[in-house]
């Protein structure tokens, strides 16, 4: 059997899509499983033990030309089953013209009329996104979803081993969307309240200045315990570091999904979005923290906004820092 998974959206979406690969591998351990993703996300699947080939679509340069090139390459592979998890026309085109015997995707895709099978995608029905995605392959696996998983190499673990000489926390303080991001003042309050362990701030290189400013506002005793690693680790090195943290503090964003894929301890902070959308943490040791105030404006959107539509951002500022600590404080010591 030859399978193709298509997910050309963002980092977190690709991570959640690995659950489909896990499930296919469980049922078809000898099958060839390939993947299509957008340029910049390919590092997530480096060293993956059973995803054989990764097609990388460069969406920023010659977008249409590169899309047609990927589509041609996919068709040449003659897949038995091709699945698109992405719900936009670009992935619909790749799937529709793939020549696969079975072409499966969600009905929301504008080109779903080209598919051999369409599945309803409903947000807000209590199911997690990995459960929704599992529907795409339920007919030839089963209805039980697998969890997403990443596979850092020994080299990835070696690269972060120097940071693991003592117990530590990881904090991923930023998000692409402002209203998904816990405010800087609240992060400072949290860090100043944490037990004395090493604290590693993680993120992309574009997050470095934010993290530097955050550290500069800490009390003196905390500054020497807080290290800015934003832009210094790749995806899988970050995953390797997060796996062994005493706790990972994250927004509703990609680092939360990295923690899920490593079954790492997670405290996920929800501001403008809500867990009922179905993108919450999946680790065995995971907590969700959100405001206890009943706000008529929350949620204000599925993906968040660049600014708070009402200007007050109460969904974030009303979160009590005390709620970010587990009932059993000894678990953080």
C-alpha positions in Angstrom: 0.0 0.0 0.0 1.1 3.5 -0.7 -0.4 6.4 1.3 -0.1 10.1 0.9 -1.0 12.7 3.6 -1.4 16.3 2.6 -1.2 19.1 5.2 0.2 22.4 3.9 -1.0 24.6 6.8 0.9 25.7 9.8 3.3 24.0 12.3 0.7 22.8 14.7 -1.5 21.4 11.9 1.4 19.3 10.6 2.1 18.0 14.1 -1.5 17.0 14.6 -1.5 15.3 11.1 1.2 13.0 12.3 -1.5 11.2 14.3 -2.9 10.0 10.9 0.5 8.6 9.9 0.8 6.9 13.3 -2.6 5.2 12.8 -1.8 4.1 9.2 1.5 2.6 10.4 -0.3 0.7 13.1 -2.6 -1.0 10.6 -0.2 -1.2 7.6 3.3 -1.5 9.1 4.8 -2.3 5.7 3.1 0.5 3.8 4.8 3.5 2.2 3.7 6.7 3.8 4.6 10.0 2.2 3.7 13.6 3.2 3.1 17.0 1.5 3.8 20.1 3.6 4.7 23.8 3.1 8.4 24.9 3.1 9.6 25.7 6.6 7.8 22.8 8.2 9.9 20.0 6.8 12.2 19.9 9.9 9.3 18.5 11.9 9.5 15.2 10.0 13.3 14.9 9.9 14.4 11.4 11.0 10.8 10.2 11.0 11.1 6.4 11.0 8.2 5.5 8.6 7.4 8.7 6.6 9.5 7.8 3.6 9.2 10.9 1.3 8.3 14.5 2.2 7.2 16.8 -0.7 8.0 20.4 0.2 5.8 23.1 -1.4 7.4 26.6 -1.5 4.4 28.9 -1.2 6.5 32.1 -1.0 8.3 31.9 -4.3 6.6 31.0 -7.6 3.7 29.7 -5.6 1.5 28.4 -8.5 4.5 27.0 -10.5 5.7 25.1 -7.4 2.2 23.9 -6.7 1.8 22.4 -10.2 5.3 20.8 -9.8 4.3 19.1 -6.6 1.0 18.0 -8.1 2.9 16.4 -11.0 5.4 14.6 -8.7 2.5 13.3 -6.6 0.7 11.9 -9.6 3.8 10.1 -10.7 3.9 8.1 -7.5 0.5 6.4 -8.2 -0.8 6.3 -4.6 -3.4 3.8 -3.5 -4.8 6.3 -1.0 -4.2 10.0 -0.8 -5.7 12.1 2.1 -5.8 15.8 2.5 -6.4 17.1 6.0 -6.0 20.7 4.8 -9.3 22.3 3.9 -8.2 24.8 1.2 -8.2 24.7 -2.6 -4.4 24.3 -3.0 -4.4 20.9 -1.2 -7.6 20.0 -2.9 -5.9 20.5 -6.3 -3.0 18.2 -5.3 -5.4 15.6 -4.1 -7.9 15.9 -6.9 -5.2 15.6 -9.6 -3.2 13.0 -7.7 -4.5 10.0 -9.7 -4.8 8.0 -6.4 -7.3 5.2 -6.3 -8.9 6.7 -3.3 -8.9 10.5 -2.8 -10.2 11.4 0.7 -10.7 14.8 2.2 -13.1 17.1 4.1 -16.3 18.4 2.5 -15.3 22.0 3.3 -12.5 21.9 0.7 -13.6 24.0 -2.3 -12.4 21.2 -4.6 -14.0 18.3 -2.7 -16.0 17.4 -5.8 -12.8 15.9 -7.2 -12.5 13.5 -4.2 -13.8 10.0 -4.1 -14.9 10.4 -0.5 -15.8 13.5 1.5 -16.1 13.7 5.3 -17.9 16.3 7.3 -15.6 18.6 9.4 -17.4 20.1 12.3 -15.7 22.4 14.9 -17.2 22.8 18.3 -18.8 19.3 18.6 -16.6 18.2 21.5 -14.1 16.3 19.4 -10.4 17.0 19.2 -8.9 17.8 15.8 -7.1 14.4 15.8 -10.5 12.7 16.2 -11.9 14.7 13.3 -8.9 13.8 11.2 -9.3 10.1 12.1 -12.6 10.1 10.4 -10.7 10.3 7.1 -9.2 6.9 7.5 -11.7 5.2 9.8 -13.0 2.9 7.0 -9.7 1.1 6.6 -8.3 1.4 10.2 -10.8 2.0 13.0 -12.5 4.8 14.8 -10.0 5.1 17.6 -7.6 8.0 17.1 -3.8 7.9 17.6 -1.9 10.7 19.2 0.6 12.9 17.2 4.2 12.0 17.6 7.6 13.6 16.7 10.9 11.8 16.5 13.9 13.8 17.6 17.2 12.0 16.7 20.0 11.2 19.1 21.8 14.3 17.7 18.8 16.4 18.6 18.9 15.1 22.2 22.6 15.6 22.3 22.2 19.2 21.2 20.1 20.1 24.2 21.7 17.8 26.8 23.8 20.7 28.2 20.6 22.4 29.3 19.4 19.4 31.3 22.0 19.3 34.1 19.3 20.3 36.6 15.5 20.5 36.7 14.0 23.2 34.4 10.9 24.7 33.0 10.2 25.6 29.3 8.1 28.6 28.4 7.0 29.4 24.9 5.7 32.9 25.4 4.7 34.1 21.9 2.1 33.4 19.3 1.5 34.5 15.7 -1.8 35.8 16.9 -1.8 38.5 19.6 -5.0 37.4 21.2 -3.7 33.9 21.7 -0.7 35.2 23.5 -0.5 35.5 27.3 0.6 39.2 28.0 4.2 40.0 28.7 3.3 41.3 32.2 1.6 38.1 33.0 4.5 36.0 31.9 6.8 38.1 34.1 4.5 37.6 37.0 4.5 33.8 36.4 8.3 33.5 36.1 8.9 35.6 39.2 6.6 33.2 41.1 8.1 29.9 39.8 10.3 27.8 42.1 14.0 28.4 41.6 14.9 26.2 38.6 16.3 27.0 35.2 13.8 28.5 32.9 14.3 28.3 29.1 12.4 30.6 26.8 11.8 28.9 23.4 10.5 30.1 20.1 11.5 31.3 16.6 14.3 33.7 15.9 11.6 36.4 15.5 10.7 35.9 19.1 14.2 36.6 20.4 13.7 40.3 21.2 10.4 39.7 22.9 12.1 37.1 25.2 15.0 39.5 25.8 12.6 42.2 26.9 10.8 39.8 29.1 14.0 38.7 30.9 15.0 42.3 31.4 11.8 43.0 33.4 12.3 40.1 35.8 13.4 40.5 39.4 17.2 40.3 39.7 17.2 36.9 41.4 15.3 35.4 38.5 17.3 36.9 35.6 20.2 34.5 36.1 17.9 31.5 36.1 16.2 32.5 32.8 17.8 31.7 29.4 16.7 33.0 26.0 16.8 30.1 23.5 14.5 31.6 20.9 15.9 31.0 17.5 18.7 28.8 18.8 16.9 25.5 18.6 15.2 23.8 15.6 11.8 22.1 15.9 13.1 18.7 17.1 15.7 20.1 19.4 12.9 22.1 21.1 10.8 18.9 21.3 13.8 17.1 22.9 14.1 19.9 25.5 10.4 20.0 26.2 10.1 16.3 26.8 12.1 16.4 30.0 10.9 19.7 31.5 9.2 19.8 34.9 6.6 21.8 33.1 6.0 23.4 29.7 4.0 26.7 29.8 2.5 27.4 26.4 -0.2 29.4 24.6 -2.8 27.8 22.4 -0.1 27.6 19.6 2.4 25.3 18.0 4.6 24.6 21.1 1.5 23.1 22.8 1.3 20.6 19.9 5.0 19.9 20.1 4.5 19.1 23.8 1.6 16.8 22.9 3.7 15.0 20.3 6.4 14.4 23.0 3.9 13.5 25.7 5.6 16.3 27.7 4.0 17.9 30.8 1.9 20.9 29.6 0.1 23.9 31.0 -1.8 25.4 28.2 -3.0 29.0 28.6 -6.1 29.9 26.6 -6.9 33.6 26.1 -9.3 34.5 23.2 -9.7 30.9 21.9 -11.4 28.1 23.8 -10.5 24.4 24.2 -13.9 23.3 22.8 -12.6 24.2 19.3 -10.8 20.9 19.6 -7.1 21.8 19.5 -6.1 21.3 23.2 -3.1 19.5 24.7 -3.0 15.7 24.5 -0.2 14.9 26.9 -0.9 12.6 29.8 0.1 15.4 32.2 -1.7 18.3 30.7 -3.7 21.2 32.3 -5.7 24.0 30.6 -5.9 27.4 32.3 -8.3 30.1 31.2 -10.3 33.0 32.6 -13.0 32.2 35.1 -14.9 35.3 34.1 -17.9 34.9 31.9 -17.1 37.1 29.0 -19.7 37.6 26.2 -16.9 38.4 23.8 -15.1 35.1 24.2 -14.3 33.3 22.0 -13.9 36.1 19.5 -12.7 33.9 16.7 -11.3 30.5 15.8 -7.7 31.6 15.2 -7.3 34.7 17.2 -6.7 38.3 16.1 -3.8 40.8 15.8 -5.5 43.0 18.4 -8.3 42.6 20.9 -11.5 43.6 19.0 -12.8 45.4 22.1 -9.4 46.8 23.3 -9.5 45.4 26.8 -8.1 41.9 26.4 -9.9 40.7 29.5 -9.7 37.1 28.5 -6.0 37.2 29.2 -5.6 39.8 31.9 -8.2 38.3 34.1 -6.4 34.9 34.4 -5.1 34.4 37.9 -1.4 33.4 38.0 -2.2 31.1 40.9 -4.2 28.9 38.6 -1.1 28.2 36.6 0.3 26.1 39.4 -0.9 22.5 40.0 -2.7 21.7 43.2 0.3 19.6 44.2 3.1 22.2 44.2 5.6 19.5 45.0 5.3 18.2 41.4 7.1 21.4 40.3 9.9 21.2 42.8 
